[in-house]
Amino acid sequence: MKLYTVLFTGLILYGCTSDYDPIGNNKPATKLKVSSKYLSTGGAGGTVTTKIVTNAPELAVGNAPDWVQSAVVNDDLTELNVTVTANDAHQIRSGLLKLSTVTDDTESEITLFLIQAGQNASIIYDSFTGETLGSEWTATDKTKIHTGTGVLVIDGAANGIGNSLYRQDAAGLVAQSSAGGVGNVVTAHVDVRTDLNHEGGLKTYYNPVNGDEFRFFFTMNTETHGSFYAFRFINNNQQPMALGDAIPSAGLPPVPPIGERDEYMRIEFTNVPRLPNWWQSEVNIYSLKTVDGKTEILQKHFSRKFEIDGPKPLPGYFGIWGRFPSVTFKNFTISSQKN
């Protein structure tokens, strides 16, 4: 066994001299697979692992963001362990990591996506690229939820009720504050494909017992103009909070056409910009641009502050909601404190 290390020029090599014959017609095709390309961790930092399957004699790890403390492949090249430092900001952070073979022949490379919760927060992340959903997800109607194509699709309904998917588990339960009145910081976002006149977005603080919840969603009427809506459901009543607010908002940049931006846009619910007034929140909508496999926020095109009058929302589950006709989602994320 041989171990090679090149310290950070951004590249680390790991080598094993067995099971690879680069000579003759029996030379195997270069193989590289991982158990998951999406690695998430809480704001306190720590180590996340993905399994590796390869027949290459060496692997290289590089292009790690500066908040990655180490990215180490074990001696037999079957596991990658990524250790990240604690996040000292409340904003979610993300980055890419490259894993590649080193054979001096045709190489294989995998891009891994890293995401970390804000300070002292836990993380939920689902790319929705899997064939099925985990058991932690609950749907209002399972027949209306479709996976297996690299995205998630919710079939809505013309009556406005729509259908939703939410994390009805301890990790998905979010409270505005602890019993002692300490405010919890929360950010949730999801990327929504901007098919014209399709309506979808986030649901927050959902109580499946009595149906209380908040819905924040948008639709694009053209590639560059859309509308935003918000409703609160409480005591069996629907209370409108926003009805067709213009996207883009006054004073914010125009929405670029697809090509200059991705076909997906991001809707975000967060109280981070309003701290220390943790009971206040805002909903933002962003255009996105993917370059070299990394999706970045391009510009903010909508923002509205919400301060809940009357009864504050009790702890509730967060998820996504598709109103009409069918809505495509990816990259659902929650960063939430649980004081």
C-alpha positions in Angstrom: 0.0 0.0 0.0 1.2 3.5 -0.9 -0.1 6.8 0.3 0.7 10.0 -1.5 -0.1 13.4 -0.2 0.3 16.8 -1.9 -0.6 19.5 0.6 -2.9 22.1 -0.3 -2.4 23.2 -3.7 -6.0 21.9 -3.5 -5.1 18.4 -4.4 -4.5 15.3 -2.3 -3.6 12.0 -3.9 -4.3 8.6 -2.4 -2.8 5.5 -3.9 -3.1 1.7 -3.8 -0.9 -0.4 -6.1 -3.1 -3.5 -6.3 -5.9 -4.6 -8.7 -5.1 -2.4 -11.6 -3.2 -3.5 -14.7 -2.7 -0.7 -17.2 -1.1 -3.0 -19.8 -2.6 -4.9 -22.6 -6.1 -5.7 -23.8 -7.2 -6.7 -20.3 -6.9 -3.2 -19.0 -10.2 -2.4 -17.1 -12.3 0.6 -17.7 -11.8 3.3 -15.1 -14.6 3.0 -12.5 -15.5 5.6 -9.9 -18.8 5.6 -7.9 -19.9 7.0 -4.5 -22.8 6.2 -2.3 -23.9 9.8 -2.2 -22.8 12.9 -4.0 -24.7 15.1 -1.5 -23.1 15.6 1.9 -24.7 17.8 4.6 -23.7 18.6 8.2 -24.9 20.7 11.1 -23.5 24.2 12.0 -21.3 22.8 14.7 -19.2 21.0 12.1 -18.1 17.4 12.0 -17.3 14.6 9.6 -19.6 13.2 6.9 -18.8 10.1 4.9 -19.5 8.7 1.5 -18.6 5.2 0.3 -16.4 4.8 -2.8 -16.3 2.0 -5.4 -13.3 2.2 -7.7 -10.7 0.1 -9.5 -8.2 2.9 -9.9 -4.8 2.7 -8.2 -5.0 6.3 -6.9 -7.6 8.9 -6.2 -7.3 12.7 -6.0 -9.3 15.0 -3.8 -9.4 18.7 -4.6 -11.1 22.1 -5.0 -12.5 22.0 -1.4 -13.9 25.2 0.0 -11.8 26.8 2.8 -14.2 25.7 5.5 -13.4 22.1 4.8 -10.8 21.1 7.4 -9.9 17.8 5.7 -11.0 15.5 3.0 -9.4 12.0 3.5 -9.8 8.8 1.5 -9.0 5.7 3.6 -6.2 3.4 2.8 -8.2 0.9 0.7 -9.9 3.6 -1.3 -13.5 2.6 -0.1 -14.5 5.7 1.9 -14.1 9.5 1.7 -14.4 11.3 5.1 -15.0 15.1 4.9 -14.5 17.1 8.0 -15.8 20.7 8.1 -15.2 23.5 10.6 -18.0 25.1 12.7 -20.0 27.7 10.9 -19.8 31.0 12.9 -22.5 32.7 10.7 -26.3 32.1 10.6 -26.3 31.7 6.8 -26.3 28.3 5.2 -23.0 27.7 3.3 -22.3 25.3 0.4 -19.5 24.3 -1.8 -18.1 21.6 -4.1 -15.5 18.9 -3.8 -13.9 17.0 -6.6 -13.0 13.3 -6.4 -11.1 11.9 -9.4 -9.1 8.8 -10.4 -5.4 9.0 -11.2 -4.5 6.3 -13.8 -2.5 8.2 -16.4 -5.2 7.1 -18.8 -8.9 8.0 -19.2 -9.9 9.5 -15.9 -13.2 9.5 -14.0 -14.3 12.4 -11.9 -17.2 13.0 -9.5 -18.3 16.4 -8.1 -19.6 16.2 -4.6 -22.0 18.8 -3.2 -21.4 20.0 0.4 -23.9 22.0 2.5 -23.7 23.1 6.1 -26.3 24.6 8.4 -25.9 28.0 10.1 -24.4 28.5 13.5 -25.6 26.0 16.1 -28.3 24.7 13.7 -29.2 21.3 12.4 -29.6 20.6 8.7 -32.1 18.9 6.5 -31.2 18.6 2.8 -32.8 16.6 0.1 -31.7 17.0 -3.6 -34.8 15.0 -4.7 -32.5 13.1 -7.2 -33.2 9.7 -5.6 -35.6 7.0 -7.0 -37.7 7.2 -3.8 -38.2 9.4 -0.8 -37.2 8.5 2.7 -39.7 7.4 5.3 -39.3 10.7 7.1 -41.4 12.4 4.3 -45.2 12.6 4.6 -47.5 13.6 1.7 -51.0 14.8 1.8 -51.6 12.5 -1.1 -48.9 10.0 -2.1 -50.3 9.5 -5.5 -49.6 13.1 -6.4 -45.9 12.9 -5.6 -43.5 11.7 -8.3 -39.8 10.9 -8.0 -37.2 8.9 -10.0 -36.4 11.4 -12.8 -33.8 13.4 -10.9 -36.3 15.9 -9.5 -39.6 15.8 -7.5 -42.9 16.7 -9.0 -46.1 17.5 -7.1 -49.4 17.3 -8.9 -51.6 20.1 -7.6 -55.3 20.8 -8.0 -57.3 23.5 -9.7 -59.4 24.1 -6.5 -56.5 25.8 -4.9 -56.0 23.2 -2.2 -53.0 21.7 -4.0 -50.9 19.0 -2.4 -47.9 19.1 -0.2 -44.9 17.1 1.1 -43.4 17.8 4.5 -40.9 16.3 7.0 -43.1 15.0 9.8 -40.3 14.0 12.1 -38.2 15.5 14.9 -35.7 17.0 12.5 -38.4 18.7 10.5 -40.2 20.2 13.5 -39.4 23.9 13.9 -40.3 26.3 16.7 -40.1 30.0 16.7 -38.7 30.0 20.3 -37.8 27.6 23.1 -39.9 27.3 26.3 -37.6 29.8 27.9 -38.4 32.4 25.2 -35.0 32.0 23.4 -35.4 32.7 19.7 -34.6 30.0 17.1 -32.9 31.0 13.9 -34.4 29.3 10.8 -33.9 29.3 7.0 -35.7 27.1 4.6 -35.5 27.2 0.8 -36.3 25.1 -2.3 -35.6 25.5 -6.0 -38.8 25.6 -8.1 -38.8 25.1 -11.9 -40.4 28.2 -13.5 -42.8 26.6 -15.9 -45.1 29.4 -16.9 -48.2 29.7 -14.7 -47.3 26.8 -12.5 -47.7 27.7 -8.8 -45.6 26.3 -5.9 -43.3 27.0 -3.0 -42.9 26.4 0.7 -45.2 25.5 3.6 -44.0 26.4 7.1 -45.1 25.7 10.7 -47.6 23.0 9.6 -49.7 21.4 12.3 -51.2 18.2 10.9 -53.7 17.9 13.8 -55.6 21.1 13.0 -54.3 22.1 9.6 -52.7 25.4 10.8 -49.9 26.5 8.4 -48.3 29.2 6.3 -48.0 28.9 2.5 -45.6 31.0 0.5 -45.5 30.4 -3.2 -45.0 32.1 -6.6 -45.7 31.7 -10.3 -43.9 33.1 -13.3 -46.4 34.5 -15.9 -43.5 35.2 -18.3 -39.8 34.4 -18.2 -39.2 37.8 -16.6 -42.3 38.6 -14.6 -44.3 36.8 -11.9 -46.5 37.0 -8.9 -46.1 36.1 -5.2 -48.8 34.9 -2.8 -48.9 34.1 0.9 -51.7 32.6 3.1 -52.1 31.7 6.7 -54.4 28.9 7.7 -55.6 29.2 11.4 -58.7 28.1 13.2 -60.1 26.6 10.0 -59.8 30.0 8.3 -57.7 31.1 5.4 -56.1 34.5 5.8 -54.4 36.2 2.8 -51.1 37.8 3.6 -50.0 38.6 0.0 -52.1 38.5 -3.1 -50.2 38.7 -6.4 -47.2 40.9 -5.3 -45.2 41.7 -8.4 -41.9 39.8 -9.2 -39.6 41.7 -9.5 -40.3 43.9 -6.5 -39.9 47.6 -6.9 -36.3 48.6 -6.6 -34.9 45.1 -7.2 -33.2 43.9 -10.4 -35.3 42.6 -13.3 -35.6 38.8 -13.7 -33.3 37.7 -16.6 -34.6 35.3 -19.2 -33.8 31.6 -19.1 -30.3 31.2 -20.6 -29.0 34.1 -18.6 -30.4 32.3 -15.6 -31.3 28.7 -14.7 -34.9 27.5 -15.4 -35.2 27.1 -11.6 -35.6 29.9 -9.1 -35.3 29.7 -5.3 -37.9 30.7 -2.7 -36.6 31.2 0.8 -38.2 31.7 4.2 -35.8 33.1 6.8 -35.5 35.2 9.9 -31.8 35.7 9.7 -31.9 39.2 8.2 -34.3 40.3 11.0 -32.2 39.2 14.0 -32.3 39.9 16.9 -36.1 40.2 16.1 -36.4 36.4 15.6 -40.2 36.6 15.5 -40.0 38.6 12.3 -39.2 36.9 9.0 -38.9 37.5 5.3 -39.5 35.6 2.1 -37.1 36.1 -0.8 -37.1 34.9 -4.4 -33.8 34.5 -6.3 -32.6 33.7 -9.8 -29.9 31.0 -10.0 -27.0 30.3 -12.3 -25.1 27.0 -12.5 -21.5 27.1 -13.6 -19.2 24.1 -13.6 -21.7 22.1 -11.5 -22.1 24.7 -8.8 -25.5 26.5 -8.5 -25.2 30.0 -7.1 -27.6 32.8 -6.4 -27.6 35.2 -9.3 -29.8 38.0 -7.9 -32.6 38.7 -5.5 -35.8 39.7 -7.3 -38.4 39.7 -4.5 -38.4 40.3 -0.8 -41.2 40.9 1.7 -41.1 41.1 5.5 -43.7 39.2 7.6 -44.5 39.8 11.2 -47.2 37.6 12.5 -49.9 39.5 14.3 -52.0 37.7 16.9 -51.2 34.1 18.0 -47.6 33.1 17.1 -47.1 29.9 15.2 -46.6 26.9 17.3 -43.9 24.4 16.5 -44.7 22.9 13.1 -43.3 21.0 10.2 -41.7 22.5 7.1 -42.1 21.3 3.6 -43.1 22.2 0.0 -46.5 22.8 -1.6 -47.6 22.5 -5.2 -50.8 24.3 -6.1 -51.4 24.0 -9.8 -51.1 22.2 -12.2 -47.9 20.3 -11.5 -44.8 21.8 -9.9 -41.1 20.6 -10.1 -38.8 20.9 -7.1 -35.2 20.2 -6.2 -32.7 21.0 -3.4 -35.0 21.3 -0.3 -33.0 22.7 2.6 -33.8 23.6 6.3 -31.3 25.1 8.7 -32.9 25.4 12.1 -31.9 25.9 15.7 -33.6 23.9 18.5 -32.9 25.8 21.7 
